[in-house]
């Protein structure tokens, strides 16, 4: 009896959240996490056996995993400055020699695991006034068995506009694969029979090609850029439909200012990142301070001039960054403290490790290369 009553409550909540997602989509699986929290309260209050709790939770997850893929937004990163080619392919090769980065993000540590990882490499091809590179990303949500992998090739070409001023234009080609492990889910008929499901399951994997482009203008003191991702609007449906991945527009800007009498002792690195995808908008603004070998900073992420359908300000998190430079190595850690209505998330954690030599033998040939100040 308690199970039936609770399912009626959840069904009503499902209908509401479907409409909510259409008007203001959250990041992947936000609704799934909210449902899990509500399920815990209802089932623990009624003291139902844990087996029934798991079955009910899996039933709702199976319902939402197919809907949320449609309204999903791209991953946002707090340390966007440590994975610059993810946001703008024009930043490929905008480094004195080459740059290799590994990156990890654990989203909402106290809720069902959502994890993101990336590995990136780009090279400054000085003779061709170009940059080449690529990066790999991997996303996984253990609660639903959702996985997303991308393989991305990068190319950028640089033009010297004036002394100390460079314009770079970049292209990105991507091959992506999305999948859901249906064996981790429990469907409605299984709640009744306790056996296997009679549902006709759709394909569990979809693969698509994508194209992105961007440009960046910079000197040794400032940089400003813009990019467009998912220009082909690829279909991401696992149901054979026409669900399109919306174009993501991004605008980035920042600077690098010396605050000490001795060059480079204390440096201020403010930056701004604006994202727009479908109806989703977000701004990340803040600054890092580098007092070698230490780096620390505070950042705000949200869009407070807009409200959610619930009437609250659209705010996400405060991000606190700490890092360490050791010769050509930079290691960074960021913690996101949620300031939204989402409670008990445990915050989010990011770790990055970058190796980027500042000089090499080519610098002796009076190269016109200008290092982009997005880097430490």
C-alpha positions as CSV (number, residue, x, y, z in Angstrom):
1,X,0.0,0.0,0.0
2,X,2.8,2.4,0.9
3,X,4.6,1.6,-2.3
4,X,1.5,2.4,-4.5
5,X,0.9,5.7,-2.6
6,X,4.5,6.8,-3.0
7,X,4.5,5.9,-6.7
8,X,1.5,8.2,-7.2
9,X,3.3,11.0,-5.6
10,X,6.4,10.4,-7.7
11,X,4.4,10.1,-10.9
12,X,2.9,13.6,-10.2
13,X,6.5,14.8,-9.6
14,X,7.6,13.2,-12.9
15,X,5.0,15.2,-14.9
16,X,6.1,18.4,-13.3
17,X,9.8,17.9,-13.8
18,X,9.3,17.0,-17.5
19,X,7.7,20.4,-18.1
20,X,10.3,22.1,-15.9
21,X,13.2,20.6,-18.0
22,X,11.6,21.8,-21.3
23,X,11.6,25.5,-20.1
24,X,14.9,25.5,-18.2
25,X,17.1,22.4,-18.7
26,X,19.6,21.7,-16.0
27,X,22.9,19.9,-16.3
28,X,22.8,16.2,-17.0
29,X,20.9,14.1,-14.5
30,X,19.9,16.9,-12.1
31,X,16.4,15.6,-12.0
32,X,17.6,12.1,-11.4
33,X,19.4,13.2,-8.3
34,X,16.4,15.1,-7.0
35,X,14.2,12.1,-7.5
36,X,16.6,9.9,-5.6
37,X,16.6,12.3,-2.7
38,X,12.8,12.4,-2.7
39,X,12.6,8.6,-2.9
40,X,14.9,8.3,0.1
41,X,12.7,10.5,2.2
42,X,9.4,8.8,1.2
43,X,10.6,5.3,1.5
44,X,12.7,5.7,4.7
45,X,9.8,7.6,6.3
46,X,7.5,4.6,5.6
47,X,10.2,2.2,6.6
48,X,10.0,0.1,3.5
49,X,12.5,-2.7,2.9
50,X,15.6,-1.5,1.1
51,X,15.0,-3.9,-1.8
52,X,11.7,-2.1,-2.6
53,X,13.5,1.2,-2.4
54,X,16.1,0.1,-4.9
55,X,13.4,-1.3,-7.3
56,X,11.4,1.9,-7.2
57,X,14.4,4.1,-7.6
58,X,15.6,2.2,-10.6
59,X,12.2,2.3,-12.2
60,X,12.3,6.1,-12.1
61,X,15.8,6.3,-13.3
62,X,14.9,4.1,-16.3
63,X,12.1,6.5,-17.1
64,X,14.2,9.7,-16.9
65,X,17.5,8.5,-18.5
66,X,15.9,8.7,-22.0
67,X,14.4,12.1,-21.4
68,X,17.3,13.8,-19.8
69,X,19.7,12.8,-22.7
70,X,17.5,15.0,-24.9
71,X,17.7,18.1,-22.7
72,X,21.3,17.6,-21.6
73,X,23.9,20.4,-21.6
74,X,27.6,20.1,-22.2
75,X,29.7,19.7,-19.1
76,X,30.8,22.9,-17.4
77,X,34.3,23.1,-15.9
78,X,35.5,25.3,-13.1
79,X,39.1,25.2,-14.3
80,X,38.3,26.1,-17.9
81,X,41.6,28.0,-18.0
82,X,43.4,24.7,-17.5
83,X,41.7,22.9,-20.4
84,X,41.4,25.8,-22.9
85,X,40.9,23.8,-26.1
86,X,37.7,22.3,-24.7
87,X,36.1,25.7,-24.9
88,X,37.8,27.2,-27.9
89,X,39.7,25.3,-30.6
90,X,41.5,28.5,-31.6
91,X,43.6,28.2,-28.5
92,X,45.2,25.1,-30.0
93,X,49.0,25.7,-30.0
94,X,48.7,29.1,-28.2
95,X,51.6,28.0,-26.0
96,X,55.4,28.5,-26.3
97,X,56.1,24.8,-27.2
98,X,53.5,22.2,-26.4
99,X,51.0,21.5,-23.6
100,X,49.7,18.2,-22.2
101,X,46.9,18.1,-19.6
102,X,45.0,15.4,-17.8
103,X,41.7,16.5,-16.1
104,X,39.2,15.0,-13.7
105,X,35.9,16.2,-12.3
106,X,33.6,14.6,-9.7
107,X,30.2,16.2,-9.9
108,X,28.2,16.4,-6.7
109,X,30.2,13.9,-4.6
110,X,27.4,13.1,-2.1
111,X,25.0,12.1,-4.9
112,X,25.1,9.2,-7.4
113,X,28.4,9.3,-9.2
114,X,28.7,11.6,-12.2
115,X,32.3,11.8,-13.3
116,X,34.2,13.6,-16.2
117,X,37.7,13.0,-17.4
118,X,39.8,14.4,-20.2
119,X,43.3,14.2,-21.7
120,X,44.5,16.9,-24.0
121,X,47.6,17.7,-26.1
122,X,48.4,20.6,-28.4
123,X,51.6,21.7,-30.1
124,X,52.8,25.1,-31.4
125,X,53.8,24.4,-35.0
126,X,55.8,27.5,-35.4
127,X,57.1,27.0,-39.0
128,X,53.5,26.7,-40.3
129,X,52.1,29.5,-38.0
130,X,49.7,26.9,-36.7
131,X,48.7,24.8,-33.8
132,X,47.7,21.1,-33.9
133,X,46.4,18.8,-31.2
134,X,43.5,16.8,-29.9
135,X,41.7,15.8,-26.7
136,X,39.6,12.9,-25.4
137,X,36.7,13.2,-22.9
138,X,34.8,10.6,-20.9
139,X,31.6,11.0,-18.9
140,X,30.0,8.4,-16.8
141,X,26.9,8.3,-14.5
142,X,26.9,5.1,-12.5
143,X,23.2,5.5,-11.4
144,X,21.9,5.1,-15.0
145,X,24.8,3.5,-16.8
146,X,25.1,6.5,-19.0
147,X,28.5,7.0,-20.8
148,X,29.7,9.6,-23.3
149,X,33.1,9.5,-25.0
150,X,34.5,12.0,-27.5
151,X,37.6,12.0,-29.7
152,X,38.5,15.5,-30.9
153,X,41.0,16.7,-33.5
154,X,42.2,20.3,-33.4
155,X,43.8,22.8,-35.8
156,X,44.4,26.5,-35.5
157,X,46.1,29.1,-37.7
158,X,47.6,32.3,-36.4
159,X,47.9,35.8,-38.0
160,X,50.2,38.5,-36.7
161,X,48.0,41.7,-36.9
162,X,50.5,44.0,-35.3
163,X,53.5,44.0,-32.9
164,X,52.4,42.0,-29.9
165,X,48.9,41.3,-31.2
166,X,47.8,37.9,-32.7
167,X,44.6,36.5,-34.1
168,X,44.0,32.8,-34.2
169,X,41.2,30.8,-35.9
170,X,40.5,27.2,-35.0
171,X,38.5,24.2,-36.2
172,X,37.6,21.0,-34.3
173,X,36.3,17.7,-35.7
174,X,34.8,15.3,-33.2
175,X,33.6,11.7,-33.1
176,X,31.3,11.0,-30.2
177,X,29.7,7.9,-28.7
178,X,26.8,7.9,-26.2
179,X,25.5,4.8,-24.5
180,X,23.3,3.5,-21.7
181,X,23.7,0.2,-19.9
182,X,20.1,-1.0,-19.6
183,X,21.2,-3.9,-17.4
184,X,21.6,-1.4,-14.6
185,X,17.9,-0.4,-14.8
186,X,14.7,-1.9,-13.5
187,X,11.5,-1.3,-15.4
188,X,7.9,-1.1,-14.3
189,X,6.9,-4.7,-15.2
190,X,9.9,-6.0,-13.2
191,X,8.4,-4.4,-10.1
192,X,5.4,-6.7,-10.6
193,X,7.0,-9.9,-11.7
194,X,10.4,-9.8,-10.2
195,X,11.8,-11.2,-13.4
196,X,13.2,-9.8,-16.6
197,X,11.5,-7.0,-18.5
198,X,9.3,-7.5,-21.6
199,X,10.0,-3.9,-22.8
200,X,11.4,-3.6,-26.3
201,X,14.6,-1.8,-25.5
202,X,16.1,0.7,-28.0
203,X,19.7,0.6,-29.1
204,X,22.1,1.2,-26.3
205,X,24.7,3.2,-28.3
206,X,24.6,6.1,-30.7
207,X,27.6,7.5,-32.6
208,X,27.9,10.8,-34.4
209,X,30.3,13.3,-36.0
210,X,30.5,16.9,-35.0
211,X,32.2,20.2,-36.0
212,X,33.2,23.2,-33.9
213,X,35.0,26.5,-34.6
214,X,36.4,29.5,-32.8
215,X,38.6,32.5,-32.8
216,X,40.7,34.4,-30.3
217,X,42.5,37.7,-30.3
218,X,45.3,38.2,-27.8
219,X,48.5,40.0,-26.7
220,X,50.8,39.3,-23.8
221,X,48.4,41.1,-21.4
222,X,44.8,40.2,-22.6
223,X,42.8,37.8,-24.6
224,X,39.2,37.6,-25.9
225,X,37.7,34.8,-27.9
226,X,34.4,33.2,-29.0
227,X,33.5,29.7,-30.2
228,X,30.6,27.7,-31.6
229,X,30.3,24.0,-30.8
230,X,28.0,21.4,-32.4
231,X,27.7,23.3,-35.7
232,X,26.2,20.1,-37.3
233,X,23.6,19.8,-34.6
234,X,24.0,16.0,-34.5
235,X,21.2,13.7,-33.4
236,X,21.9,12.2,-30.0
237,X,18.7,10.1,-29.7
238,X,18.9,6.5,-28.6
239,X,15.4,6.0,-29.8
240,X,16.0,6.7,-33.5
241,X,14.3,10.1,-33.2
242,X,15.6,13.5,-34.3
243,X,16.7,14.9,-31.0
244,X,19.4,17.4,-31.8
245,X,22.4,18.5,-29.7
246,X,22.0,22.3,-29.5
247,X,24.8,24.7,-30.6
248,X,26.8,25.9,-27.7
249,X,28.0,29.5,-27.9
250,X,30.9,30.5,-25.7
251,X,32.6,33.9,-25.2
252,X,35.8,34.1,-23.2
253,X,38.0,37.0,-22.0
254,X,40.8,37.6,-19.6
255,X,44.0,39.3,-18.7
256,X,47.4,38.9,-17.0
257,X,48.7,41.8,-14.9
258,X,51.9,42.0,-12.9
259,X,51.3,43.3,-9.3
260,X,54.9,43.3,-8.0
261,X,58.0,45.4,-8.8
262,X,59.8,42.3,-10.0
263,X,58.3,40.9,-13.1
264,X,56.2,37.7,-12.5
265,X,56.5,37.6,-8.7
266,X,52.8,38.2,-8.2
267,X,50.4,38.1,-11.1
268,X,46.6,38.7,-11.3
269,X,44.7,36.5,-13.8
270,X,41.1,37.6,-14.1
271,X,38.8,35.9,-16.6
272,X,35.2,35.6,-17.7
273,X,33.4,32.8,-19.5
274,X,29.9,33.0,-20.9
275,X,28.0,30.0,-22.1
276,X,24.7,29.7,-24.0
277,X,23.2,26.4,-25.2
278,X,19.5,26.2,-26.1
279,X,17.8,28.1,-23.3
280,X,20.7,27.5,-20.8
281,X,22.9,30.5,-20.0
282,X,25.7,30.7,-17.5
283,X,28.6,33.1,-16.6
284,X,31.7,32.2,-14.8
285,X,33.8,35.1,-13.5
286,X,36.6,35.5,-11.1
287,X,40.3,35.7,-10.8
288,X,43.4,33.7,-9.9
289,X,46.4,35.2,-8.2
290,X,49.8,33.6,-8.9
291,X,52.5,34.2,-6.3
292,X,55.0,31.6,-7.5
293,X,55.0,28.7,-6.7
294,X,51.5,29.1,-5.4
295,X,48.2,29.9,-7.2
296,X,44.9,30.6,-5.6
297,X,41.6,32.1,-6.8
298,X,37.8,32.5,-6.2
299,X,35.2,32.2,-9.0
300,X,31.4,32.7,-9.3
301,X,29.2,30.6,-11.6
302,X,25.6,31.3,-12.4
303,X,23.3,33.7,-14.3
304,X,21.7,35.9,-11.5
305,X,19.9,38.2,-13.9
306,X,17.6,35.3,-14.8
307,X,15.3,33.4,-12.5
308,X,14.3,29.7,-12.6
309,X,10.6,28.6,-13.0
310,X,10.5,28.3,-9.3
311,X,11.3,32.0,-8.9
312,X,14.8,31.7,-7.4
313,X,17.9,33.3,-8.9
314,X,19.7,31.1,-11.3
315,X,22.9,30.6,-9.3
316,X,25.1,27.6,-9.3
317,X,28.3,27.7,-7.2
318,X,31.3,29.4,-5.8
319,X,34.5,27.8,-6.9
320,X,37.7,27.9,-4.9
321,X,41.0,27.1,-6.7
322,X,44.4,26.3,-5.4
323,X,47.5,25.3,-7.4
324,X,51.2,24.8,-7.5
325,X,53.8,25.5,-10.2
326,X,56.9,23.3,-10.3
327,X,59.1,24.3,-13.2
328,X,57.0,23.4,-16.3
329,X,54.4,21.6,-14.3
330,X,51.1,23.0,-12.9
331,X,48.9,21.0,-10.6
332,X,45.5,22.5,-9.7
333,X,42.5,21.6,-7.5
334,X,39.1,23.3,-7.4
335,X,36.2,22.8,-5.1
336,X,32.7,24.0,-6.0
337,X,30.5,25.1,-3.2
338,X,26.8,24.9,-4.3
339,X,24.8,28.1,-3.8
340,X,21.8,26.9,-5.6
341,X,18.6,25.2,-4.2
342,X,20.3,21.8,-4.5
343,X,21.2,20.8,-1.0
344,X,23.4,18.0,0.3
345,X,25.3,17.6,-2.9
346,X,28.7,17.4,-1.3
347,X,30.1,19.9,-3.7
348,X,32.2,19.1,-6.8
349,X,35.9,18.4,-7.1
350,X,38.3,19.0,-10.0
351,X,41.9,18.0,-10.4
352,X,44.2,19.0,-13.3
353,X,47.8,18.3,-14.1
354,X,49.5,20.2,-17.0
355,X,53.0,20.0,-18.4
356,X,53.8,23.0,-20.7
357,X,57.5,23.9,-21.4
358,X,57.9,27.7,-21.5
359,X,60.8,27.7,-23.9
360,X,62.6,25.5,-26.4
361,X,65.4,25.9,-29.0
362,X,63.0,27.5,-31.5
363,X,62.9,30.6,-29.4
364,X,66.4,31.4,-30.5
365,X,65.2,32.0,-34.1
366,X,63.4,35.2,-33.2
367,X,60.0,33.6,-33.5
368,X,57.0,35.9,-33.6
369,X,55.0,33.7,-31.3
370,X,53.1,35.4,-28.5
371,X,52.1,33.2,-25.6
372,X,48.4,33.5,-24.8
373,X,48.0,34.9,-21.2
374,X,45.3,32.3,-20.4
375,X,48.1,30.0,-19.2
376,X,50.0,30.3,-15.9
